[in-house]
């Protein structure tokens, strides 16, 4: 399974003379990406895809999220299989056409747009952060979102271009995280930090 791991715990350091917050932590040596770039890692993972086997997704255009969740939770799903997507309308009629990659790319693009709307992310539409959501934890949505993002990137779809640059830098192994107090959307925490 493809998972990016990172130490998600950081110690905040609040500077008195400005409204910036810096978090830093030590990243274990075995999780740093030094020898290969992220694009090389993605390309190597893409080579592992077996194009003779497929994971099937039946997607209703009016409810992309539910179809995606069903497909990713199927016992036969494997991120190492190619993806075959069939779109249907609300009445269940499938769209005709051979999937030579177009429906797969469209599905992955629509999936990233749906993921951006999920309650595990918060903040401006183009710069979102992960937030705690107890329902999402019970439904294993954080894990599922990570799986969807990894599969989309490796299978040639878009990445989560809605994430904050700071969050992406942190996840990809950079040892510091800088944000302003203005990035804090919770009113009570924002007041305390000010």
C-alpha positions in Angstrom: 0.0 0.0 0.0 1.2 3.5 -0.8 1.3 5.7 2.2 3.3 8.8 3.0 4.2 8.9 6.6 5.3 11.8 8.7 5.5 12.7 12.4 2.3 14.8 12.6 3.1 16.2 16.1 4.9 19.5 16.2 5.7 21.9 19.0 4.4 25.4 18.3 6.8 28.3 19.0 5.0 31.6 19.3 7.0 34.7 18.8 5.9 37.7 20.9 6.9 40.5 18.4 4.9 39.2 15.4 1.9 37.2 14.6 3.8 34.4 13.0 3.9 30.8 14.3 6.7 28.5 13.7 6.5 24.7 14.3 9.5 22.5 13.9 10.4 19.0 14.7 13.0 16.4 14.0 12.2 14.1 11.1 13.6 10.6 11.5 16.3 10.0 8.9 14.5 7.1 7.4 11.5 9.3 6.4 13.4 12.0 4.6 13.3 12.1 0.9 16.9 12.9 -0.1 18.0 10.5 -2.7 15.0 10.7 -5.0 12.7 13.5 -5.9 9.0 13.2 -5.4 8.4 13.0 -9.2 10.9 10.1 -9.4 9.1 8.3 -6.5 5.8 8.8 -8.3 7.2 7.5 -11.6 8.6 4.4 -9.9 5.3 3.7 -8.2 3.5 4.1 -11.6 5.7 1.4 -13.0 4.2 -1.0 -10.5 0.7 -0.7 -12.0 -0.5 -3.9 -13.6 -2.3 -2.8 -16.8 -3.7 -6.3 -17.3 -5.8 -6.2 -14.2 -8.4 -3.5 -13.3 -10.1 -2.1 -10.3 -13.6 -1.1 -11.4 -15.5 2.1 -10.4 -19.1 2.6 -11.3 -19.7 6.3 -10.7 -23.0 8.2 -10.7 -22.3 11.8 -11.9 -24.6 13.2 -9.3 -22.8 11.5 -6.4 -19.1 11.1 -7.2 -18.1 10.7 -3.5 -20.3 7.7 -2.7 -19.2 5.8 -5.8 -15.6 6.5 -5.1 -15.8 5.4 -1.5 -17.6 2.1 -2.6 -14.8 1.5 -5.2 -11.9 2.2 -2.9 -13.5 0.0 -0.1 -14.2 -3.0 -2.4 -12.3 -6.1 -1.5 -11.1 -6.4 -5.1 -9.6 -2.9 -5.2 -5.8 -2.6 -5.5 -3.8 0.5 -6.1 -1.5 -1.6 -8.2 -4.3 -2.4 -10.7 -5.3 -0.1 -13.5 -8.5 1.8 -12.9 -11.6 1.3 -15.2 -14.3 3.9 -14.7 -17.9 3.7 -16.0 -20.1 6.8 -15.4 -23.9 6.6 -15.1 -26.7 9.0 -14.8 -29.3 9.2 -12.0 -31.4 6.4 -13.6 -28.4 4.1 -13.6 -27.8 4.2 -17.4 -24.2 3.8 -18.2 -22.5 6.2 -20.6 -21.2 4.4 -23.7 -17.6 4.6 -24.6 -14.3 2.7 -24.2 -12.2 3.8 -21.2 -8.8 4.6 -22.8 -7.9 6.9 -19.9 -10.3 9.8 -20.4 -13.0 8.7 -18.0 -10.3 7.7 -15.5 -8.7 11.1 -15.6 -12.1 12.8 -15.4 -13.1 10.7 -12.4 -9.8 11.5 -10.6 -10.2 15.2 -11.3 -13.8 15.1 -10.1 -12.7 13.1 -7.0 -10.1 15.8 -6.0 -12.8 18.4 -6.3 -15.1 16.4 -4.1 -12.3 15.7 -1.6 -11.8 19.5 -1.3 -15.3 19.8 0.0 -14.9 17.1 2.7 -15.1 18.2 6.4 -11.6 17.0 7.1 -10.3 20.1 5.4 -10.8 23.7 6.4 -9.7 27.1 5.2 -9.7 29.0 2.0 -10.7 26.8 -1.0 -7.2 27.1 -2.5 -5.2 26.7 0.7 -6.8 24.2 3.1 -5.5 22.5 6.2 -6.4 19.2 7.8 -8.8 19.6 10.8 -10.2 17.2 13.4 -13.6 15.7 12.6 -14.8 12.9 14.9 -17.3 11.5 12.3 -14.6 11.4 9.7 -12.4 9.5 12.2 -15.1 6.9 12.8 -15.6 6.5 9.1 -11.8 6.2 8.4 -12.1 9.2 6.1 -8.5 10.5 6.7 -7.0 7.2 5.7 -9.3 7.0 2.7 -8.5 10.6 1.6 -4.8 9.8 1.7 -5.3 6.6 -0.3 -7.4 8.6 -2.9 -4.7 11.3 -3.2 -1.9 8.7 -3.6 -3.9 6.7 -6.2 -4.8 9.9 -8.2 -1.2 11.1 -8.4 0.3 7.7 -9.3 -2.4 6.9 -11.8 -1.9 10.2 -13.7 -4.6 12.2 -12.2 -4.3 15.6 -10.4 -3.0 16.0 -7.0 -4.7 17.8 -4.2 -4.0 21.3 -5.5 -6.3 22.8 -2.7 -3.9 22.0 0.1 -1.9 24.8 1.9 1.7 25.1 0.7 2.8 24.9 4.4 0.9 21.6 4.8 2.3 20.1 1.6 5.9 21.2 2.7 5.4 19.6 6.1 4.0 16.3 4.7 6.8 16.1 2.2 9.4 16.2 5.0 10.6 19.8 5.4 11.5 20.3 9.0 9.8 23.7 9.6 6.3 25.0 9.3 5.6 28.7 9.2 2.2 30.2 9.2 0.6 33.4 10.5 -2.0 33.7 13.2 -4.4 34.8 10.4 -4.3 31.3 9.1 -6.0 30.1 12.3 -9.8 29.9 11.5 -11.0 29.0 15.0 -12.0 32.2 16.7 -11.2 31.2 20.2 -7.7 29.9 19.4 -7.1 32.9 17.2 -8.0 35.2 20.1 -5.6 33.3 22.5 -2.8 33.5 20.0 -3.3 37.3 19.4 
